[in-house]
Amino acid sequence: MAQIELRNIGKKFKQEAVIENLNLTIRSGSFTVLVGPSGCGKSTTLRMVAGLERQTEGEIWIDGKCVSDTPPGLRDVAMVFQNYALYPTMSVRGNIEFGLKNKGVAKPERERLIGDISELVGLTPYLDKKPQSLSGGQRQRVALARAMVKQPKVFILDEPLSNLDAKLRSQMRTELIQLHKRLGTTFVYVTHDQVEAMSMGDEIVVMDKGVIQQADGPMAIYGQPANLFTAQFIGTPPMNVLLQEDMHALGIPAMPGVHYAGFRPEHAVLNPPDGTEGIMLRGRIATRESLGAEQIYQLELASGALVSVKTFLRPMETVEWAAAAIPAEALHAFDVRGNRVECSLNEWREAAGGGILTAAGAGGRS
């Protein structure tokens, strides 16, 4: 296990800055996921940790040692790529063994390590097969085994599941989580898929345009997003965000410094019964998605704003209009720059004059 520290890291490509003044500490033994849209700098950050890219400025520390000038092979880091990068002419055994041979590991020790790792990742029956005869998931296990056999302090995984189908991705997510628990090694994982990030990471680093937007545990990222970018990047569907004019039309009280109000689609109560407290909205059903147990409706409000509502109620296939209640405690507040503003339920109620936060209900009355 090893702690990783990135100190004032900057990276330029042909004078164009893609990462500026990045500071991040990755805890020893954690499963840390870097997540963000394409081009956000997450893979570049990963490659700098591995030594495959040279930072323009700043320092990289691994296990208490500055490795900024250390070659990749001496950083005690193993990397797994999305394209597997297996040797097609070698057997599974040969692929796993290749690095050990280069390091001069004696044959009995090589055989012991290969046996142990193959058993751990379920490859024992396939050791004499060539990669082209294996499924995508089995090839990914070979890539993992080849990295694991080096017994590194840090595992770096760059979108390793992106070439797999949805069912296999889900299975491999579970296997990677279990593998991390067994090994106890520091895992640094890059993905653009927020479902992977939320389900796998015990720490998540959300990035955009080379800047860390938020670094925290998955439920803190989801429940207390630091800004609008994180709020709308994490979550399916993303958080609904209302502008000031929408807030005013719905009766959401004005709060000092608050420019946007947001709420998660699953926190909206569809077709609430009489007496329900909260922000009431009514809209035309613009789209509807049935995901088995879940139903997702997109409502078009009178202002033209679209909001998503997620519910476990049975589908409303013939209804054109619907109402929803947003509990005041489910509201998130953001300032004009999109940064989170902490507002308690009592503050919302005070701003509303101490009354119950309600607005246009199912019948369209205020």
C-alpha positions in Angstrom: 0.0 0.0 0.0 1.1 3.5 -0.7 -0.2 7.1 -0.4 0.0 9.2 -3.5 0.4 13.0 -3.3 0.1 15.4 -6.3 1.6 18.7 -5.3 0.9 21.8 -7.5 0.8 19.7 -10.7 0.6 21.4 -14.0 0.7 19.9 -17.5 0.9 21.7 -20.9 0.7 20.3 -24.4 2.3 22.6 -26.9 1.9 25.6 -24.5 -1.8 24.7 -23.9 -2.4 24.1 -20.2 -4.6 21.1 -19.7 -4.0 20.8 -15.9 -3.1 23.7 -13.6 -2.1 23.7 -9.9 -3.7 20.3 -9.2 -3.3 19.2 -5.6 -4.6 15.8 -4.5 -3.8 13.2 -1.8 -4.9 9.6 -2.5 -5.0 7.6 0.7 -3.0 4.4 1.1 -5.2 1.4 0.4 -8.1 3.4 -1.0 -10.1 2.7 -4.1 -10.0 6.2 -5.6 -11.9 6.9 -8.8 -11.1 9.9 -11.1 -14.3 10.7 -13.0 -15.2 13.3 -15.5 -16.1 13.9 -19.2 -13.8 13.3 -22.0 -10.9 15.7 -22.1 -11.2 16.7 -18.4 -7.6 15.6 -17.6 -8.2 12.4 -15.6 -6.2 10.1 -17.9 -3.4 12.6 -18.2 -3.3 12.8 -14.4 -3.2 9.0 -14.2 -0.4 8.8 -16.7 1.7 11.3 -14.8 1.4 9.2 -11.7 2.5 6.2 -13.6 5.4 8.1 -15.2 4.1 7.7 -18.8 3.7 11.5 -19.0 6.0 14.1 -17.6 4.4 16.9 -15.5 5.3 20.4 -16.6 5.5 21.6 -13.0 4.9 20.3 -9.5 5.9 17.1 -7.7 4.5 13.6 -7.5 5.1 11.6 -4.3 4.4 7.9 -3.8 4.9 6.2 -0.4 6.7 9.2 1.0 9.2 9.5 -1.9 9.3 12.1 -4.7 9.1 10.2 -8.0 8.9 13.2 -10.3 12.1 12.2 -12.0 11.8 8.4 -11.5 11.3 6.2 -14.6 8.0 4.3 -14.8 9.5 0.9 -14.2 11.0 2.1 -10.9 7.8 3.6 -9.4 6.3 0.3 -8.1 3.2 1.1 -10.1 1.3 -1.4 -12.3 -1.1 -0.1 -15.0 -4.0 -1.8 -16.7 -5.2 -0.3 -19.9 -8.6 -0.4 -21.6 -7.2 -2.2 -24.6 -5.6 -5.0 -22.5 -2.3 -4.8 -24.5 -1.7 -8.5 -24.3 0.9 -10.3 -26.4 -1.2 -12.4 -29.0 1.6 -15.0 -29.7 2.0 -15.8 -26.0 -0.3 -18.0 -23.9 -2.0 -16.6 -20.8 0.8 -18.1 -18.7 3.4 -16.4 -20.9 1.6 -13.0 -20.7 1.5 -13.2 -16.9 5.1 -14.4 -16.7 6.7 -12.0 -19.1 7.4 -9.2 -16.6 8.7 -11.6 -14.0 11.2 -13.0 -16.5 12.4 -9.5 -17.3 13.0 -8.9 -13.6 15.0 -12.1 -13.3 12.6 -13.9 -10.9 13.6 -17.5 -10.5 11.4 -20.1 -12.2 10.0 -21.8 -9.0 9.0 -18.3 -7.6 7.4 -17.4 -11.0 5.4 -20.6 -11.0 4.2 -20.0 -7.5 3.2 -16.4 -8.2 1.4 -17.4 -11.5 -0.5 -20.2 -9.7 -1.6 -17.9 -6.8 -2.7 -15.0 -9.0 -4.4 -17.2 -11.6 -6.4 -18.9 -8.9 -7.3 -15.5 -7.4 -8.7 -14.1 -10.7 -10.2 -17.4 -12.0 -7.7 -18.0 -14.9 -6.3 -21.4 -13.8 -8.2 -23.4 -16.6 -7.0 -21.0 -19.3 -3.2 -20.7 -18.6 -2.3 -22.5 -21.8 -4.7 -20.7 -24.1 -3.9 -17.8 -26.4 -5.6 -14.4 -25.7 -7.6 -14.5 -29.0 -9.5 -17.6 -27.8 -10.7 -15.8 -24.6 -13.7 -13.6 -24.0 -13.4 -9.9 -23.3 -13.8 -10.5 -19.6 -11.2 -13.2 -19.5 -8.7 -11.0 -21.4 -9.3 -8.3 -18.9 -8.5 -10.8 -16.1 -5.2 -11.6 -17.9 -4.3 -7.9 -17.9 -5.1 -7.7 -14.2 -3.2 -10.8 -13.4 -0.1 -9.5 -15.3 -0.3 -6.4 -13.2 -0.9 -8.2 -9.9 1.9 -10.6 -10.3 4.4 -7.7 -9.9 3.0 -7.1 -6.4 3.0 -3.3 -6.9 2.2 -0.7 -4.2 -0.2 1.0 -6.6 -2.6 -0.3 -9.2 -3.6 2.2 -11.9 -6.6 1.3 -14.1 -7.4 3.4 -17.1 -11.1 2.8 -18.2 -10.4 -1.0 -18.1 -14.1 -2.0 -18.6 -15.0 0.3 -21.4 -14.6 -2.4 -24.1 -17.0 -4.8 -22.3 -20.7 -5.2 -22.8 -23.1 -3.9 -20.1 -23.6 -7.3 -18.3 -19.9 -8.1 -18.2 -19.1 -4.6 -17.0 -21.4 -5.0 -14.1 -19.8 -8.4 -13.3 -16.3 -7.1 -13.6 -17.1 -4.1 -11.3 -18.1 -6.5 -8.6 -14.9 -8.6 -9.2 -12.7 -5.5 -9.0 -14.3 -4.4 -5.7 -13.7 -7.9 -4.2 -10.2 -8.0 -5.6 -9.3 -4.6 -4.0 -10.6 -5.8 -0.6 -8.5 -9.0 -0.8 -5.3 -7.2 -1.9 -5.7 -4.1 0.2 -3.5 -2.2 -2.3 -4.0 1.4 -3.4 -6.2 1.4 -6.5 -6.5 4.5 -8.8 -9.2 4.1 -11.4 -10.2 6.4 -14.3 -13.6 6.4 -15.9 -16.1 8.7 -17.6 -18.9 6.5 -16.3 -20.4 8.0 -13.1 -22.2 4.7 -12.4 -18.8 2.9 -12.2 -17.5 5.8 -10.0 -20.3 5.6 -7.5 -20.5 1.8 -7.3 -16.7 1.2 -7.0 -14.9 4.1 -5.4 -14.6 4.7 -1.7 -13.2 8.1 -2.7 -14.3 9.9 -5.9 -12.5 12.8 -7.6 -14.7 14.7 -10.0 -12.7 16.6 -12.6 -13.6 19.1 -15.4 -11.2 21.0 -17.7 -8.2 20.0 -15.7 -9.6 21.2 -12.3 -10.8 19.1 -9.4 -14.5 20.0 -8.8 -14.9 17.8 -5.7 -13.0 15.0 -4.0 -15.0 13.1 -1.4 -16.8 9.9 -0.5 -19.5 8.8 -3.0 -22.5 9.6 -0.8 -21.1 13.0 0.1 -20.5 13.7 -3.6 -24.1 12.7 -4.3 -25.8 14.3 -1.3 -23.7 17.5 -0.9 -22.4 18.4 -4.3 -19.9 21.2 -4.1 -21.1 22.9 -7.3 -23.5 22.7 -10.2 -21.0 20.7 -12.3 -20.8 17.9 -9.8 -24.6 18.0 -9.1 -25.4 17.5 -12.7 -22.6 15.1 -13.6 -23.3 12.6 -10.8 -26.7 11.1 -10.8 -29.0 9.4 -13.3 -31.0 11.4 -14.3 -28.9 14.4 -13.1 -30.0 16.9 -10.5 -32.7 19.3 -11.7 -31.6 22.9 -11.5 -34.0 25.8 -11.5 -33.0 29.4 -12.4 -34.2 32.4 -10.4 -37.2 33.0 -12.6 -38.3 29.4 -12.2 -37.8 29.6 -8.5 -39.9 32.8 -8.3 -42.7 31.2 -10.4 -42.8 28.2 -8.1 -42.8 30.2 -4.9 -39.3 29.1 -3.8 -38.4 32.0 -1.4 -35.5 34.3 -2.3 -32.4 33.5 -0.2 -29.3 35.8 0.1 -26.7 34.7 -2.4 -28.8 31.9 -3.9 -29.0 32.0 -7.7 -30.0 28.4 -8.4 -32.0 25.8 -6.6 -31.6 22.1 -7.3 -33.3 18.8 -6.4 -32.7 15.1 -7.2 -35.4 13.5 -9.4 -36.1 10.7 -6.9 -36.9 13.3 -4.2 -39.9 14.6 -6.0 -43.2 13.1 -4.9 -45.3 12.4 -7.9 -49.0 13.3 -7.7 -48.8 14.2 -4.0 -51.9 13.8 -1.8 -53.7 16.8 -0.3 -51.8 18.4 2.6 -48.3 17.5 1.3 -45.8 20.1 2.2 -43.2 21.3 -0.2 -42.7 23.2 -3.5 -45.5 22.2 -5.7 -45.1 22.1 -9.5 -47.3 21.0 -12.3 -46.3 20.3 -15.9 -47.0 18.5 -19.2 -45.4 15.1 -19.4 -42.8 15.7 -22.2 -41.1 12.3 -22.1 -41.5 9.1 -20.1 -39.1 6.2 -19.6 -40.0 2.8 -18.1 -36.9 1.1 -16.6 -38.8 -1.8 -15.0 -39.3 -0.9 -11.4 -38.5 2.8 -12.0 -40.4 5.3 -14.1 -38.8 8.5 -15.2 -41.0 11.4 -16.4 -39.8 14.7 -17.7 -42.2 17.5 -16.9 -42.4 20.8 -18.9 -43.3 23.6 -16.5 -45.2 26.7 -17.5 -41.9 28.6 -17.7 -40.7 26.1 -20.3 -38.2 24.6 -17.9 -37.9 20.8 -18.0 -37.6 18.8 -14.8 -37.1 15.0 -14.3 -39.1 13.0 -11.7 -38.1 9.4 -10.8 -40.7 7.2 -9.1 -41.4 3.6 -8.3 -45.2 4.0 -9.0 -46.7 2.1 -11.8 -46.5 3.8 -15.2 -49.0 6.6 -16.1 -49.4 5.7 -19.8 -52.4 7.8 -20.7 -51.9 10.9 -18.5 -50.7 14.1 -20.2 -50.1 16.2 -17.1 -48.7 15.5 -13.6 -48.0 17.3 -10.4 -45.0 16.8 -8.1 -44.0 18.0 -4.6 -40.4 18.9 -3.7 -39.8 18.7 0.1 -38.0 21.8 1.2 -35.3 19.7 2.9 -34.5 18.2 -0.5 -33.5 21.6 -2.0 -29.9 22.4 -2.8 -28.8 26.0 -3.2 -26.0 27.4 -5.4 -24.6 30.9 -5.9 -24.2 32.8 -9.1 -20.9 31.0 -9.9 -22.6 27.6 -9.3 -20.9 26.9 -5.9 -22.8 25.3 -3.2 -24.5 27.5 -0.6 -25.4 25.9 2.7 -29.1 26.6 3.6 -30.9 24.8 6.4 -34.6 23.9 6.3 -35.2 26.5 8.9 -33.6 29.1 6.7 -35.8 28.2 3.8 -38.9 28.4 6.1 -37.8 31.8 7.5 -37.3 33.1 4.0 -40.9 31.9 3.3 -42.2 34.0 6.2 -42.3 31.0 8.6 -45.1 29.3 6.6 -45.2 26.0 4.9 -43.3 26.1 1.6 -46.1 25.5 -1.0 -46.9 26.9 -4.4 -49.0 25.9 -7.4 -50.4 22.5 -6.6 -52.1 19.8 -8.6 -55.0 22.1 -9.4 -52.8 24.9 -10.6 -53.7 27.2 -7.7 -51.1 29.1 -5.5 
